[in-house]
Amino acid sequence: MELLKTYRRSLAEFTDRVEQVHPGQWSAATPCPGWDVRTLVNHVVSEERWSVPLLAGRTIEEVGDRYDGDQLGADPIETAREAAAQAEVAATSPGTLDRTVHLSAGATPAEEYLHQLLAEHLVHGWDLAVAIGADPTMDADAVAEAARWYSRHVEDYRRDGLVQPEVELPAGAGEQDRLLAAFGRDPDWAP
């Protein structure tokens, strides 16, 4: 299924960017207000770790607080690699897309949850890339898939305060910039 392919690419793209973080960049500012590079990577790694038990059918209550706080430890790059590998196995296991995931918002189809994770990897992967000076180009197929999904949910995200207001773009902006702007990112952001 296309969703699994694009999810895998977004996961690999994010992990590739984590591998490009130099030791002095962990405290660098990101487009996420109040988040430095380490905080941003920790957030995504935590989401990846959460995805494993949630995609296996566990509830938030069953998982508890084990993924709160620092998830990166002394070797953030290796930790990010391990979390991504485990998340990929959980997402691509046979029957995963047919499951229901128990999120704080309630019972959610696994396919919907994977779309959320896809967008998370793309947008935060861009955040990370521009923060560390890496190439911020996202996988075009993953951007298209995330944009299709997000167009149906953007009002919910805004209403719930999960994203910043949309950034205005010039006419003719590309699909990646439109997706970023819809998530409240300025595609021209620089540290």
Steps between C-alpha positions, in 0.01 A plus 500: 500500500621850416454625857749247635755589232472873567502445877821296469661770285402773746643295786826442312519865399460616859759251626743607227470858621559398861820329385616837360477682834846609614583499873470879533159513329286325763420834665433684170164674457231342282184641339304349792469780756696413814647179358866443428626215281526253788146576620363457148681170440397375844136581417509299177691210658239492778222488238679213324534310826132558581400368158633151570266406787211706363514325163510169689166587663606632839329800653661819627418391853678167448810673366502752783774759528794293377557731202489824697815705542832453328496209259832577329753422772872532438487395132206681337588390147513130582187530712317665210612222265374231738166672560446545125580136429253382764232742376545376143458136604187587699345696214575249228409179683225301327154616602612826662292719269188304593538574871351765725738716697399638839611864508416780741242614242334157513496188283671582171559288190868408468503649151401838644768472768765421239398810306553702818845346544584560134421871538693509828813362335473728200435828679739438788754362253485832318528683834812299577652548156470879501623518861824315418552631147422171322307464176134556598351339191237244593398191306247628244273193521494521880418872480213430259361223725528716813340797322202289387452371853554834673253686275226296672632575853648848494199662669511244783871568555443875506197478728691282744800735495734232365645724228587865459288715266558435131779703344411698187697403192549660161299370207660199338660362818596133473323214675766465770478869589119483502507204740746677729294819494183305583682369808591858596858488375668777304682319217761780507579452871866518586684487834 
